[in-house]
Every structure is written in structure tokens, then in C-alpha cells.
Amino acid sequence: MNKGFPEEGWTDDAIKAHLEGTKRNDIDWKAGRSWSLMYRVDEAHQSAIEAAYTSFFSENFISPVAFSSLRALERDVVDWSASLLHAPDGYEGLLTGGGSESIFLVVLAARDRARKRGIRNPELVMPATAHPAFNKAADWLDVRIRICPVDDNQLPDVERYKRLIHSKTILLIASAPSYPHGVLDPIDEIGALAHEKGILFHVDACVGGYMLPWVEKLGYPIPNWDFRVPGVTSISADLHKFGYAAKNCSLLLYRSSGILDHQIYVRSDWAGGVYATAGLLGTRPGGAIAAAWTSIRRLGQQGFLAIAKRNMEAAEALRRDLLTIPEIELVGTSSMNILAYRTKQNRPDLFILADYLAEQGWQVDRQHKPLSIHITVMQHNQGVLDQYIADVKAGLSFAKQHPERSGEGEAVMYGLLARLPSEPLVKRQVKDVVLDWYQSDKTNDLVIVEGTSSYTQPKVPTWQSFLNNLLLRWYRWRQK
Ligand SMILES: Cc1ncc(COP(=O)(O)O)c(C=O)c1O
């Protein structure tokens, strides 16, 4: 719907009230009821990184020449991180706009390096649990993906992984750890393969890069996963996750020179002058760089260690309490404050429990293949762990008493998604949901309540319409 461009400006007070009002239907993460998406320390840290962001709010880091300040701050973050990740001298690295960008750039650099070496139809190998950002990058860059299945512990079998490598393999991938279950892939062993065969090996430590080093220092058993493994050629680690910085910021670090070169884009004959970038973005927010610098500088090793200790202890407590519940088991052995749990043999139905928890106001991250619920335990969750366990217990009783609920709520949608035989069908349906967010007839209506503006409930499709459409498509597909 064409709303017309605003005629007159609003007052600052009206804008502030409107922005706060729009948050009404968002998840209440401040109350600790979300188990993902937010990586925060406390209010003091938040104020410090916000101030840093604001102080570089207008600076545009497309030009490290114009803003040598930002170049120096970025340099510090890269150098500090290189020492944390045991990069030997000779490394090259930069900050990007997030994990997906770091991953995209690694695949791009590997592909273009391979092209220059005459490799056509390149391939990469990754465990099934690797982040979809690799699928996205490979699909966009026309690199074929070979997926190594994982076992019940969510670990890839290295012998199978090895069999997927051949003359067109340009890049090996492993996670440190995987997002869904927090499981660290066998990086030592894959590194040995990479080293032996002379293939690039990227470790995706987007979630663990600024956490695992402290977990190791705290004495938890963490096998080598960073540049101490000889075959590792690059690592991505997100500052906007366990670096406790502002969004969007991730580190991409190469062990040695000669790879980053392939991701640098230059146009020298443009009317606007010589144009060069090392990443995907043109204009880059200076604030994100300043906030990343501030986060590390402010916390220091001692600060990171203390936060990691609290988060690990809270995760251990939650894990212990979950395991006292006879119906519950964990999926995979996590290396950090991430865990995934399920009901044994899916009895009672895990997604009835999930729906029950959602009704109690928890943000529930449902995972499938295998069915499980994802949890990342952060500082803001620490006050609600007992309540969560109590709700899980109540939810299990509810699920036992109401098995018919597996035909309702999101339980039925996820159940169906896991069983549907046609992946293209599911993809088409999900695409339609995403399209729906952007189409002009799906606008939100502005409402004014007692002088304060907000929106009506955002018009995202309900699970019911999603399901109906999916079933309809499935039905038509079977008729063909
Ligand atoms: C292991 C892993 N890799 C990559 C990503 C992608 O990062 P981003 O969402 O910052 O693009 C994530 C995000 O959660 C992740 O957990």
C-alpha cells in the first residue's frame, strides 16, 4: 500500500514514543526469556559501546585514508584477536559486517584463488551442521558443496569427510563450535587432511572465537581448534556475538598472505576515481569498529574470563538440572554455553513442550534433524534458570496429558517440516513467507492510542496459514 511520503516531520518526543511503542510485540529479552540473538554483558558495558558507536556514528569507513582513526582501531582489534587465536606472524585480517560476510569472503577468496590455478567447477567440503551462510555463499558463487553427514553426537566422521575431498576441492570447513548444538568439529584431524593435501581450511568460529579461548583458560577440556592446528588457514569470529560489541562486526583472519588478495576488489577506471574495497560493503559504519575496539579494550582478558566463567557455570547448572528430568536428554556434547535438548524418543512430543514454553513467554528455538530445542545461556538468562526448569517440567506434564496437541500450534508445522518428502516444496513455502514481509500490500497499519503511535500486530503469516499453504502445495505436488 502506498502510504505517501511523510508530509511534515514529527517531534523528537513523538518519534521516541513511536520507536518504543513498536517494540511492544518483540520478545522480552531483557527479562531473560530469549535463548539466542542477544550477546550482552551488562548495562555499563552497553553504555560504553553505545557511546563508542555514537562517537563514530557519522564516520564512513569506506575510506581508511580519510579515517585513519578507524584504520588504527581496526588494526588493534585484528592484532589483539590474532594473538588470542595464536596466529603466527604474517597473518592478514580485517573486520567485516558479520559472520555471513566473513564466510562469503572466504568462499570468494578460495574460489578466485582456485580459478587462477585453473580449477573449474570448484567444490567445498563441510559437515552437515555448518552454518547456512556457507550454503548461501557457495550457491551465490557457484561453488558445489559436498556435505559430510554427522553422527548422533553431531560430529562428522573424518574418514567420510576425507572421501569427499578430491582434485576440485578448494576449501574445507569446520565449526568451532556449530551453532545448533555447540559441538566442536574434529579440527585437529581435518587440519591434518588440509595440511597433507595443501587445501585451504576455514574454521568458522563465528560463535566460539571470542568464547572458546576463555573456556580453555578456565580449564575446560578444549582440543586445539585455532591457528595452533597447522592446517587451519583462516578463522572467522564474530565480535557482535561473544566479543560483546555492537552489530555488525566480525573478524576474518588469514594465517598468511596471498589469500586476502583474492577478495580485494578494484576498479581503476571509474569516473569517480579509483575504487577499492576488501569486503562486500562499500560504505561501512565507523561505529561498529569503534564499539568492537571499546569492547575488547574495556573488558581485557580478565573481563572476558569473568564473563565466560559466569556463562559457563550457568550453562552447566542448566544442563545438570535438565538432566535430572527423566524424559530429557542432550543432543551432542557442547564445548561452551550452548546446549540442545530433546525428549527421549520424542516422548512426549518435544514440540508440544516447545509450544507450551512459548505460551509461558519464552522465546523457543526449535531445531530439527534431529528435533531439539536450542539454548545459549547468557548473563541476562541467569536469573530465570529455575523458572525455566520449572516450566519445562510443567510443560512435560502438559504434553503427556495432551498428546492431541501435536496436531496443533507450531508442533504440527515443525513435525510436518521434518517429515515432508519434498525439500523444494518447503523452500518455496518459506520463500513465500519471506516475500510476504516485503510486498507492498502487506504494510502495517499505524494506530494512535492515547496520543502515542504504534502499529497493529505485524502482519506476519501465522503458522496456520503457513501450514495450510504447505499442505495445499504438497497435495498439488502429489497430484502431478
Ligand atoms: C557458527 C556460525 N557461523 C556463522 C554465523 C552467521 O553469522 P551472522 O548472523 O553474523 O551473519 C552464525 C550466526 O549465528 C554462527 O553461529
The ligand as an SDF file (V2000), in Angstrom:
LIG
                    3D

 16 16  0  0  0  0  0  0  0  0999 V2000
   28.6470  -20.7190   13.6940 C   0  0  0  0  0  0  0  0  0  0  0  0
   28.0640  -19.5300   12.9700 C   0  0  0  0  0  0  0  0  0  0  0  0
   28.5700  -19.1620   11.7830 N   0  0  0  0  0  0  0  0  0  0  0  0
   28.0830  -18.1110   11.0970 C   0  0  0  0  0  0  0  0  0  0  0  0
   27.0430  -17.3650   11.5820 C   0  0  0  0  0  0  0  0  0  0  0  0
   26.4970  -16.2040   10.7740 C   0  0  0  0  0  0  0  0  0  0  0  0
   26.7340  -15.0080   11.4380 O   0  0  0  0  0  0  0  0  0  0  0  0
   25.8740  -13.6730   11.1480 P   0  0  0  0  0  0  0  0  0  0  0  0
   24.4790  -13.9620   11.5910 O   0  0  0  0  0  0  0  0  0  0  0  0
   26.5890  -12.6490   11.9650 O   0  0  0  0  0  0  0  0  0  0  0  0
   25.9290  -13.3720    9.7170 O   0  0  0  0  0  0  0  0  0  0  0  0
   26.4900  -17.7060   12.8260 C   0  0  0  0  0  0  0  0  0  0  0  0
   25.3580  -16.9590   13.3710 C   0  0  0  0  0  0  0  0  0  0  0  0
   24.7490  -17.3240   14.3430 O   0  0  0  0  0  0  0  0  0  0  0  0
   27.0180  -18.8060   13.5380 C   0  0  0  0  0  0  0  0  0  0  0  0
   26.5210  -19.1780   14.7240 O   0  0  0  0  0  0  0  0  0  0  0  0
  1  2  1  0
  2  3  1  0
  2 15  2  0
  3  4  2  0
  4  5  1  0
  5  6  1  0
  5 12  2  0
  6  7  1  0
  7  8  1  0
  8  9  2  0
  8 10  1  0
  8 11  1  0
 12 13  1  0
 12 15  1  0
 13 14  2  0
 15 16  1  0
M  END
$$$$
